Amino acid sequence: MDTLTLQYLDFQELFRVVWTTFSVYLVVLSVAGGGFLLVDIYHRPRWALKYKIQKGKNLMIEKGRLRSLLYNIFLNSTVVLLPGAVVFYFLLRWRGADLSFTPPSLPTFLFQMSGFVLIEEIGFYYGHRLLHTPYLYKRIHKKHHEWTAPIGLTAVYAHPVEMLISNLIPFLCGPLFLGSNLVTTLGWFVIAFTVTIIHHSGYHLPLLPSPEFHDFHHLKFTGNYGVLGILDRLHNTDKVFRESSRYRKHRLIFSAKALN
């Protein structure tokens, strides 16, 4: 067995990277996704309800629907995301990434974060738009659109094929392409996944990213395929959104007043 093979069989490092990566996912899912779910179920704190985008929707989530959601999350977590973390480890090793917990310099961190955002926008936009072709929508993507008024946890409610192709791969391409170290990669995971959950939350809260863009996609089933909106504007796939009243609300809120 040659030296290269022995490097790939560093089980201690493999376990550390995979477990750290998967733990970050579970923590963000539980804190951000679970936090929004508690508001939807218990309607506490009461002040949060005034920030609900689709008024009156999902304030009484059916138990059967919630069980289906949680089962799908468990399925995607164990069948797609956990094995994906293992494959991701080997790709990082192949890429020569620093897998220690050494933090990068601030300029490097900011530069690579900017690169991740642009790479994800490209991968997610075209992958997502592909899933809206009639053949793939009916067989794969329709599951995600069962929630016309999404909640935070529906960020990972999808067919496993969609979870892999449209969500996971664009999400991981940035760190692989740039050969980022583990700290930068984990930071990206926390930021990107948290924002994804906010985009599905159904609440337009002060000082948090606006979820209006993606919530409108769930409401209308078409258009608004990207994350940033850059490629949607380029391809004019946000035309209906820009002509709606929701477009004027698509901004960061700096006051406690809800956008009604």
N, C-alpha and C positions, 0 to 999 in steps of 0.2 A: 504494500500500500504506500503510495507516494506521499510527499509532504502536503501537497494541495488537498488530497483526500482527507488526511488527518485533520487539517484545518476545518474542513466542513463537518467533521465528526466531533467538534468541540461541544459535547452535550451540555456542559455547564453554561457556556455562553449561549447556546441555543435556547436552553430553558429560561435563562435570564432575560433575553431579548423578547422571546415570545410571550412570556408571562407578563413582563412589563408592558408590552404593547397591548395585550389583551386586557390587562387590568385597567389601563387608561381608558379603553373603550367602555368597560363595565362601569367605571366610576362616572364618566360623563353621561352615559345612558341613564344611570340610576339617579344622579343628582339633577341634571337638566331635564331629561325626559320624565323621570319620576316626579320631579317638582311640579311640572306643568300638569301631569296626570292628577296629582293630589288636588290642584285647584279645580280641575274639571269635575272630579268626583265629589269633593267636599265643599266646593264653592267658598273656600277660604284661602287667602284673605279676601273679603268681599270687594275691596277696592279694585282688585285685579280684574273683576268681571266687566268693568266698564271699558276695558281695553280689548275685549273680545271682538274679533273682526267680523265674523259671521254671527250676528247676534242670535242668541238662543240655541245655537247648534252645539251639540255634544255636552250640554249641561246635565244630561242624564244619559250616560253611556250604558248601553245594554250589557248585561253580564256575559252573554254569549259572544257578543262582538269583542268585548275586552279579552275574553279567554282566547279567541281566535287570534287576536293581535299578539298577545303574549306568547302563544305557541309558535307563531311565525317568527317572532324575534328570537326565541330559543333555537328554532330550526336554523335560521340564518347565522346565528352566533356560533353554533357548533359545527354546521356542515360547510359553511362558506368562510366565515371570518377567522375562526381558530386555525383551520388548515391554511388559510390565506396568510396568517401571521407566520406560520412555519416556512412557507414558500418565500415570503418576503424576507425572512432572515437570510436564507441562502442567496437571494438576489443581492442583498446588501453586502454580504461577504464577497460575492463575485464582483460587485461594483467597487470593492475596496473601501467601504465606508468605515468610519471610526465608530465602533460599537461600545465604546466606554461611555461613562457619564461625564466626559469632559465638555464643558459648555463652549460654544463658539463665540467669536467676537460679535459685538452688537451689529456692526456693518454687514458681516456675513449672514447673521441671522435674518436681518431685515431684507437683504437682497434675495436670499433663498426663499423667504416667505412670499415675496412678491412673485418670484418664479413659480412657486407652487400654485398660487391663486390663478395665474394665467394658464398654466398647464391643465389645472382642473377644469377651468372654464371651457377650454377647447374639448377635452375628453368628455366632459359631462354633457355639453351642449349637443355634440354630434351623436353620442351614444343614446342620449335621451330622445333626440329627434328620431333616430332610427327605431326606437321602441314604439314610436307613435305611428309607424307604418301599419296598415290594417292587419297584416299577418302577425306581426310581433305584438301588437297591442292586444289583440284578442287572446293570444296564447300566453303572454308573459306580463305585459305592463298593466293590463286591466286590473290586476290584483291591487296594485298600489293605489289605483284610482277608485277603489271601493269607498275611500274616505274623501268625499267631496268637500268636507270641512275637516281638514287634517288636525291631528293633535301631535304633540311633540314626539311620542314614541313611534308614530307612523313614518318617521325618517328611515327606519329600518324595516318597515312593513312592505315586503316585496317578494316576488318570485325569486328563488335562489339564483336563477340565471341572470336576472336583472341586478341582483345584489352584487354579483361578481363583475359583470360586464360594464354596467352603467355607473355603479357606485364605487366599488372597491378599486378597480383598476385605475380610473382617473384620479382617485384619491392618493394612490401609491406612486403614480408615475413621476410626480415632482421630485420626491426624495431620491428615487432611483436615478432619474435623469441627471440630477445635480450632485449625486454622490454625497448626500448630506449625512452629518453624524447623527447619532442616536438622539441626543438632546434636542436638536433642531427638529428632527422627525417627530418626536413625541410632542413637542410644542405645537407643531402643525396639526397633529391629530386632535389635540385638545381644542384648538381654536376652530378648525374646520368642522369637526363633529358637533361642537356646541352651536355654531352658527346654523348648521343643517337642522338641528333640533328646533332652534328658534324659528327658522323659516317654515317649519311644519307645525309650530305650536298653536297657531290660531289667535295669538295675543300680540298686539302691537304696543309693546311696553316702552316707556321712556328710557333713553340711553342705550337701548338694545337695537341691533340691526332690524330693519323693517322686513316683516314677513309678507307684506302685501303682494309682492311680485309672484312668489311661488304659491301663495294661497289662492291667487286669482287663477293660476294654472289648474289647480285642483277643482276650482269652481266651474271653469269653462271647458276643461278636458283638453285644451289645445293652446298653442302659443306659449311664450315665456319658458323656453326650454332650458335656458342656461342658469347660471348662478349670479353673475355680475350684471347681465343684461347687455353686454357689449356685442356678442354675436347675434343676439335677438334683434338689436337695432340694425346691425349690418345686414341681416337677412330679412328684416321687416316682419319678424315673427312675434313682435310685441305690439303690433298695430292696434288690435282690439283693446289691449290693456291701456295703451296711451290715450285712447279715445274714451276711456271709462273714468268715472269719478274716483275710482281706486288709485289711479295713477297720481293724482294730486296728493294723496295721503302717503305715497311711497317715499318716505324720508325719515330721518332720525328725529325723534321727539325729545325736546330739551325741557319741557314743562310737564306738570302732572296732569294737564288737560288731555283727555282722550280725543282722538280725531274721529268725529262722528260724521 
